[in-house]
Amino acid sequence: MPSRRQLANAIRALSMDAVQKANSGHPGMPMGMADIAEVLWRGHLKHNPNNPDWQDRDRFILSNGHGSMLHYSLLHLTGYDLPMKELENFRQLGSKTPGHPEHGYTAGIETTTGPLGQGLANGVGMAIAERTLAAQFNRGDHNVVDHRVWVFAGDGCLMEGISHEACSLAGTLGLGNLVVFYDDNGISIDGEVEGWFTDDTAKRFEAYDWNVIGPIDGHDAEQIDAAINQAKQVDDKPSIIICKTVIGFGSPNKAGKEESHGAALGDDEVALARKELGWDYPPFVIPQEIYDAWDAREKGAQFEAEHDKLLSAYAEAYPELAKELKRRYSGELPAAFDPDKLIREAQEKGEKIASRKASQNVLNELGPIFPELFGGSADLAPSNLTIWKGVEPISKTNFGGAYLHYGVREFGMGAIANGIATHGGFIPYDATFLVFVEYMFNAVRMSALSHTRIVHVFTHDSIGLGEDGPTHQPIEQLEALRALPGLHTWRPSDSVETAVAWVEGIKREKGPTALALSRQGLPVQPRSEAQLAAIKRGGYVLRETEGTPELILIATGSEVGLAVDAAKVLEEKGRKVRVVSMPCTSMFDEQDAEYRESVLPRAVTKRVAVEAASVNGWYKYVGLDGKILGMHSYGESGKAEDLFKHFGFTVENLVKIAEETLG
């Protein structure tokens, strides 16, 4: 039987060989954390390589994702579908071993970890999801939801501000199912971190109310094993195990130095490291006895078989709960969900309300029939209107609810919600003011990159929020969100389009949705059945004069009503005008060419776009002969109606611009 050190050295060898072959990557962390990984993966991690998506598996997250070869080595050695050729193609186009772990590319990768700290925050979200599912479904000794979340994190993760947001909340919630291994190696790319990172990590996490273990020797298997067992005994606090390690362990000349952090060791140093580690095998060759010791397929099958027995007994005792749990994990929507009814009722009511209020009305309808809907706001619930009637917030002593008060933690919120979505069993939504997407933009980007099913709710969508002034008035944020590939950004014009936006966001299985909602009241526009059906296509003809239009007015959100009123004036002057409501540009862009031509015919070159936000994104819709009524500056502090007049968002000004366009 190979020694534990030999088993860990298999990770080191694969990592340094793959990085060397690619001449790109980070060998130091995998070599430094190999001993910790060996103890965790062979002795404590509940997983099944035969079925990477088995629902009650433990979740393992490599937050310091630059060390991705550690994770790929573990997946290969334990029996996942990741053959050696993929390790040999590390960081190459089309391989299953990209530079950072990416969810959906490789079996066994739970979440996309690139920007440091976000994997740790994702882990907090997964731990919240596990605790909440357990509270909703476990009964008596039928613990059908019972798994842990294990996170590897480094100095960079703990330096990033998101770690403070996420770990503070994790301590408040007492997430005893979360264990973080802190790779305390004292080195970052710039060198020894003592010049810029001197936090007392133990005291910091004690202040968060975490269970702090260590420092321990991260290369001593017995100490690591004892620390993990100690963490598993604590159920009312998350645990952090501080592991003192040597980055690049085994490299004679680069161990403990920044040279091993972010670059290949070099052929000569790799050869010396092989001698130092006693690893007498060629690159990418693993002896069978080492494979046999690592192979987790039989043990994983036993884990799943035991859980299947538990599920069978659970189904006999609680058949409806078992059926519901299966539905939740499958992502199937509730049978009671009737989107057409929801949209039609909003049209029939015809209420002039803010789209943020219309959003809450939708939540009041969805909440009782969508137990998987898990919401939260960054301390702005009374303004975002994200709490629906009867929803119960979760807390350290009660995880049976479906709402989370995130506190003023926008970035942490976004990444935690991504973790909840990726875990499964929930459709999460988060919320803040649109202007504060700046605090969480990278988490929104990661939701798009990872194709997560999540709804980001952003209210106070324009200068229409008024007196709070330009610090709170979004100008460029809509354009930034629309620029994200894979994100559907909706800015609805009334309660009907708001209902459609929510329905499309809920139904969308492979990708996130963002809602930009107003503070001010918006009148409901009259629509035919055909127009109601067309809203989901992202852009549609809302109003037009009979005959071929001379001019097309394109608008979103609160400016749709303005465009309609201006069209009426122009029609009275004998002009033929079409009004296009464009609540979701990305959805419209995904439509076939015939449909897009039917809405924006190329022959009609006289066009005006109107939106109380940056003008830049609208040029592709209005062309060279068109004009845009939008924002060319930041806003001002004042009443909403005064601001709209000040910046030219009036019927008179829009009519003037339209007439200039018509010539």
Long-range contacts (C-beta under 8 A, 24 or more apart in sequence): 1-289, 1-293, 2-287, 2-289, 2-290, 2-293, 4-35, 4-38, 4-39, 4-221, 5-35, 5-221, 6-278, 6-290, 7-38, 7-42, 7-290, 7-293, 7-294, 8-34, 8-35, 8-37, 8-38, 9-34, 9-250, 9-277, 9-278, 9-279, 10-73, 10-77, 10-286, 10-290, 10-294, 11-37, 11-38, 11-70, 11-73, 11-74, 11-77, 12-249, 12-250, 12-273, 12-277, 12-279, 13-274, 13-277, 13-279, 13-281, 13-283, 13-286, 14-69, 14-72, 14-73, 14-76, 14-77, 14-87, 14-284, 14-286, 15-67, 15-69, 15-70, 15-73, 16-251, 16-264, 16-265, 16-270, 16-273, 17-270, 17-283, 17-284, 18-69, 18-72, 18-87, 18-88, 18-90, 18-97, 18-284, 19-69, 19-90, 19-264, 19-265, 20-264, 20-265, 20-266, 20-267, 20-270, 20-283, 21-88, 21-90, 21-283, 22-90, 22-91, 22-92, 22-264, 23-264, 24-91, 24-99, 24-264, 25-66, 25-68, 25-69, 25-90, 25-91, 25-99, 25-262, 25-263, 25-264, 26-66, 26-67, 26-68, 26-69, 26-261, 26-262, 27-69, 27-248, 27-251, 27-260, 27-264, 27-265, 28-67, 28-185, 28-187, 28-247, 28-248, 28-254, 28-260, 28-261, 28-262, 29-64, 29-66, 29-67, 29-70, 29-154, 29-183, 29-185, 29-247, 29-261, 30-67, 30-69, 30-70, 30-73, 31-247, 31-248, 31-249, 31-250, 31-251, 31-255, 31-260, 32-183, 32-185, 32-218, 32-245, 32-246, 32-247, 32-248, 32-249, 33-67, 33-70, 33-152, 33-181, 33-183, 33-218, 33-243, 33-245, 34-70, 34-249, 35-218, 35-219, 35-220, 35-221, 35-224, 35-245, 35-249, 36-152, 36-181, 36-183, 36-218, 36-224, 36-243, 36-245, 37-70, 37-74, 37-152, 38-221, 39-221, 39-224, 39-225, 39-228, 40-150, 40-181, 40-224, 40-228, 41-74, 41-78, 41-296, 42-293, 42-294, 42-296, 43-225, 43-228, 44-150, 44-228, 44-232, 45-150, 46-147, 46-148, 46-303, 47-78, 47-108, 47-296, 47-300, 47-303, 48-296, 48-297, 48-300, 48-301, 48-303, 48-304, 49-75, 49-78, 49-79, 49-80, 49-81, 49-108, 49-296, 49-297, 49-300, 50-79, 50-297, 50-300, 50-301, 50-304, 51-300, 51-304, 52-80, 52-81, 52-107, 52-108, 54-300, 54-303, 54-304, 54-307, 55-329, 55-424, 56-144, 56-145, 56-146, 56-147, 56-307, 57-147, 57-303, 58-147, 58-148, 58-149, 58-150, 59-110, 59-123, 59-126, 59-147, 59-148, 59-149, 59-150, 59-423, 60-110, 60-150, 60-151, 60-152, 61-110, 61-111, 61-113, 61-119, 61-120, 61-122, 61-123, 61-126, 61-149, 61-150, 61-151, 61-152, 62-101, 62-113, 62-119, 62-152, 63-113, 63-116, 63-117, 63-118, 63-119, 63-120, 63-122, 63-123, 63-151, 63-152, 63-153, 63-154, 63-157, 64-113, 64-116, 64-119, 64-152, 64-153, 64-154, 64-156, 64-157, 64-183, 65-100, 65-101, 65-112, 65-113, 65-114, 65-116, 65-119, 66-99, 66-100, 66-262, 67-152, 67-154, 68-97, 68-98, 68-99, 68-100, 68-101, 69-97, 70-152, 71-101, 71-108, 71-109, 72-97, 72-106, 75-106, 75-107, 75-108, 75-109, 77-286, 77-290, 77-291, 77-294, 77-295, 78-294, 78-295, 78-296, 78-297, 79-294, 79-295, 79-296, 79-297, 79-300, 80-107, 80-108, 81-107, 82-106, 82-107, 82-108, 84-284, 84-286, 87-284, 88-284, 102-449, 102-450, 103-422, 103-450, 103-451, 104-450, 104-451, 110-422, 111-418, 111-419, 111-422, 111-450, 112-446, 112-449, 112-450, 114-446, 115-160, 115-442, 115-446, 116-154, 116-156, 116-157, 116-159, 116-160, 117-153, 117-156, 117-157, 117-158, 117-160, 117-161, 117-162, 117-163, 117-166, 117-415, 118-162, 118-415, 118-418, 118-442, 118-443, 118-446, 119-151, 119-153, 119-157, 120-151, 120-153, 120-157, 120-162, 120-163, 120-166, 120-167, 120-180, 121-162, 121-163, 121-165, 121-166, 121-411, 121-412, 121-415, 121-416, 121-418, 121-419, 121-443, 122-415, 122-416, 122-418, 122-419, 122-422, 123-149, 123-150, 123-151, 123-178, 123-180, 123-419, 124-166, 124-167, 124-169, 124-170, 124-175, 124-178, 124-412, 124-416, 124-419, 125-415, 125-416, 125-417, 125-418, 125-419, 125-420, 125-421, 125-422, 125-423, 125-428, 126-419, 126-420, 126-422, 126-423, 127-170, 127-175, 127-177, 127-178, 127-238, 128-173, 128-175, 128-394, 128-399, 128-404, 128-416, 128-419, 128-420, 129-374, 129-419, 129-420, 129-423, 129-424, 129-425, 129-426, 130-177, 130-423, 131-173, 131-175, 131-177, 131-394, 131-399, 132-374, 132-394, 132-399, 132-400, 132-401, 132-402, 132-426, 133-325, 133-328, 133-425, 133-426, 134-399, 135-394, 135-398, 135-399, 135-400, 136-371, 136-400, 137-321, 137-324, 137-325, 139-314, 139-317, 139-318, 139-321, 142-310, 142-313, 142-314, 142-317, 142-318, 143-310, 144-307, 144-310, 144-311, 144-314, 144-322, 144-325, 145-325, 147-177, 148-177, 148-178, 148-179, 148-232, 149-177, 149-178, 149-179, 150-179, 150-181, 151-178, 151-179, 151-180, 151-181, 152-180, 152-181, 152-183, 153-180, 153-181, 153-182, 153-183, 154-182, 154-183, 154-185, 155-183, 155-184, 155-185, 155-186, 155-187, 155-188, 155-193, 155-197, 156-188, 158-182, 158-197, 158-199, 158-201, 159-197, 161-411, 162-411, 162-412, 162-415, 162-443, 165-409, 165-411, 165-412, 165-413, 166-409, 166-412, 166-415, 166-416, 167-205, 167-208, 167-210, 167-238, 168-208, 168-407, 168-409, 168-412, 169-406, 169-407, 169-409, 169-412, 169-416, 170-208, 170-210, 170-238, 171-205, 171-208, 171-209, 171-210, 171-237, 171-238, 172-208, 172-209, 172-396, 173-394, 173-395, 173-396, 174-209, 174-236, 174-237, 174-238, 174-396, 175-237, 175-238, 176-211, 176-234, 176-235, 176-236, 176-237, 176-238, 176-239, 177-235, 177-238, 178-238, 178-239, 179-228, 179-231, 179-232, 179-238, 179-239, 179-240, 179-241, 180-238, 180-239, 180-240, 180-241, 181-240, 181-241, 181-243, 182-240, 182-241, 182-242, 182-243, 183-218, 183-243, 183-245, 184-215, 184-218, 184-242, 184-243, 184-244, 184-245, 185-244, 185-245, 185-246, 185-247, 185-256, 186-247, 187-247, 187-256, 187-257, 187-258, 187-261, 188-258, 188-261, 189-258, 189-261, 189-262, 190-258, 191-258, 192-258, 201-240, 201-242, 202-242, 205-240, 209-237, 210-237, 210-238, 210-239, 210-240, 211-237, 211-238, 211-239, 211-240, 212-239, 212-240, 212-242, 213-239, 213-240, 213-241, 213-242, 214-241, 214-242, 214-243, 214-244, 215-242, 215-243, 215-244, 216-241, 216-242, 216-243, 216-244, 217-243, 217-244, 218-243, 218-244, 218-245, 219-245, 219-246, 219-249, 236-396, 250-276, 250-277, 251-276, 252-276, 324-371, 325-425, 328-371, 328-372, 328-424, 328-425, 328-426, 329-424, 329-425, 331-424, 331-453, 331-509, 333-506, 333-507, 334-369, 334-370, 334-371, 336-369, 337-366, 337-369, 337-370, 337-506, 339-503, 339-507, 342-366, 342-499, 342-503, 343-496, 343-499, 343-500, 343-503, 343-532, 343-535, 344-532, 346-495, 346-496, 346-498, 346-499, 346-524, 347-496, 347-524, 347-527, 347-532, 349-495, 349-524, 350-524, 351-495, 351-524, 352-521, 352-522, 352-523, 352-524, 353-495, 353-521, 353-522, 354-517, 354-518, 354-519, 354-520, 354-521, 354-522, 355-461, 355-492, 355-493, 355-494, 355-495, 355-497, 355-498, 355-517, 355-518, 355-522, 355-557, 356-383, 356-384, 356-385, 356-459, 356-460, 356-517, 356-518, 356-519, 357-385, 358-492, 358-494, 358-495, 358-498, 358-499, 358-517, 358-522, 359-385, 359-386, 359-457, 359-459, 359-498, 359-502, 359-515, 359-517, 360-385, 360-386, 360-387, 360-388, 361-495, 362-498, 362-499, 362-502, 363-387, 363-388, 363-502, 364-388, 364-389, 366-502, 366-506, 367-391, 367-402, 370-427, 370-506, 371-402, 372-425, 372-426, 372-427, 373-402, 373-426, 373-427, 373-428, 373-429, 373-506, 374-402, 374-403, 374-404, 374-420, 374-426, 374-427, 374-428, 374-429, 375-402, 375-403, 375-404, 375-428, 375-429, 375-430, 375-431, 376-403, 376-404, 376-405, 376-406, 376-413, 376-417, 376-428, 376-429, 376-430, 376-431, 377-405, 377-406, 377-413, 377-430, 377-431, 377-432, 377-457, 378-406, 378-407, 378-408, 378-409, 378-410, 378-413, 378-430, 378-431, 378-432, 378-436, 379-405, 379-406, 379-407, 379-408, 380-431, 380-432, 380-433, 380-459, 381-405, 381-431, 383-433, 383-459, 383-460, 384-431, 384-432, 384-433, 384-457, 384-459, 385-459, 386-429, 386-431, 386-457, 406-430, 410-436, 410-437, 410-439, 410-440, 411-439, 411-440, 411-442, 411-443, 413-440, 413-443, 414-440, 414-442, 414-443, 414-444, 414-446, 414-447, 414-456, 415-440, 415-443, 415-446, 417-443, 417-447, 417-454, 418-443, 418-446, 418-447, 418-450, 418-452, 418-454, 421-447, 421-452, 421-453, 421-454, 422-450, 422-452, 427-453, 427-454, 427-455, 427-506, 428-454, 428-455, 429-454, 429-455, 429-456, 429-457, 429-505, 430-454, 430-455, 430-456, 430-457, 431-456, 431-457, 431-458, 431-459, 432-457, 432-458, 432-459, 433-458, 433-459, 433-460, 433-465, 433-472, 433-474, 434-458, 434-459, 434-460, 434-461, 434-474, 434-477, 434-478, 434-516, 435-460, 435-471, 435-472, 435-473, 435-474, 435-477, 437-474, 437-477, 437-480, 437-481, 438-477, 441-480, 444-481, 444-484, 444-487, 444-512, 444-514, 445-484, 447-487, 447-512, 448-484, 448-485, 448-486, 448-487, 448-511, 448-512, 449-486, 451-486, 451-510, 451-511, 451-512, 452-511, 452-512, 453-508, 453-509, 453-510, 453-511, 453-512, 454-512, 454-513, 455-502, 455-505, 455-506, 455-512, 455-513, 455-514, 455-515, 456-512, 456-513, 456-514, 456-515, 457-514, 457-515, 457-517, 458-514, 458-515, 458-516, 458-517, 459-516, 459-517, 459-518, 459-519, 460-517, 460-518, 460-519, 461-491, 461-516, 461-517, 461-518, 461-519, 461-557, 461-558, 462-518, 462-557, 462-558, 462-612, 462-613, 463-612, 463-631, 463-635, 463-636, 463-640, 463-643, 463-644, 463-647, 464-518, 464-519, 464-520, 464-558, 464-612, 464-640, 464-643, 464-644, 465-519, 465-640, 466-519, 466-638, 466-639, 466-640, 466-643, 467-637, 467-638, 467-639, 468-637, 469-635, 469-636, 469-637, 470-634, 470-635, 470-636, 470-637, 473-634, 473-635, 474-516, 474-613, 475-613, 475-614, 475-631, 475-633, 475-634, 475-635, 476-613, 476-614, 477-613, 478-516, 478-611, 478-613, 478-614, 478-617, 479-613, 479-614, 479-616, 479-617, 481-514, 481-516, 482-585, 482-586, 482-617, 483-617, 486-511, 486-512, 487-511, 487-512, 487-513, 487-514, 487-586, 488-512, 488-513, 488-514, 488-584, 488-586, 488-587, 489-513, 489-514, 489-516, 489-584, 489-585, 489-586, 490-514, 490-515, 490-516, 490-583, 490-584, 491-515, 491-516, 491-556, 491-557, 491-583, 491-584, 491-611, 492-517, 492-557, 492-583, 493-522, 493-525, 493-555, 493-556, 493-557, 493-558, 493-559, 493-560, 493-561, 493-581, 493-583, 494-522, 494-523, 494-524, 494-525, 494-560, 494-561, 495-522, 495-524, 496-524, 496-525, 496-527, 496-532, 496-535, 497-535, 497-581, 497-583, 500-535, 500-536, 500-583, 501-583, 501-584, 503-536, 504-536, 504-584, 504-587, 516-557, 518-557, 518-558, 519-640, 520-558, 520-640, 522-557, 522-558, 522-560, 522-561, 523-561, 525-560, 525-561, 525-564, 525-581, 535-581, 535-583, 536-587, 537-587, 537-588, 537-591, 537-595, 538-582, 538-583, 538-584, 538-585, 538-586, 538-587, 538-588, 538-589, 538-590, 538-591, 539-580, 539-581, 539-582, 539-583, 539-584, 539-585, 539-587, 539-588, 539-591, 539-596, 539-599, 539-600, 540-580, 540-581, 540-599, 541-578, 541-579, 541-580, 541-598, 541-599, 542-579, 542-580, 542-581, 543-567, 543-577, 543-578, 543-579, 544-576, 544-577, 544-578, 544-579, 545-571, 545-575, 545-576, 545-577, 545-578, 546-576, 547-576, 548-576, 548-603, 548-604, 549-576, 549-577, 549-578, 549-604, 550-575, 550-576, 550-577, 550-604, 550-606, 550-662, 551-575, 551-576, 551-577, 551-578, 551-604, 551-606, 551-607, 551-608, 551-658, 551-661, 551-662, 552-577, 552-578, 552-579, 552-580, 552-600, 552-604, 552-606, 552-607, 552-608, 553-577, 553-578, 553-579, 553-580, 553-607, 553-608, 553-609, 553-610, 553-654, 553-658, 554-580, 554-582, 554-600, 554-607, 554-608, 554-609, 554-610, 554-618, 554-621, 554-622, 555-579, 555-580, 555-581, 555-582, 555-609, 555-610, 555-611, 556-581, 556-582, 556-583, 556-611, 557-583, 557-611, 557-612, 558-612, 559-610, 559-611, 559-612, 559-629, 559-649, 562-610, 562-649, 562-650, 562-651, 562-654, 563-610, 563-654, 565-651, 566-651, 566-654, 566-655, 566-658, 569-651, 569-655, 570-655, 570-658, 570-659, 575-658, 575-662, 577-658, 578-604, 582-621, 585-617, 585-621, 606-661, 606-662, 607-661, 608-654, 608-657, 608-658, 608-661, 610-649, 610-654, 612-644, 612-647, 612-649, 625-661, 626-661, 627-657, 627-660, 627-661, 629-653, 629-654, 629-657
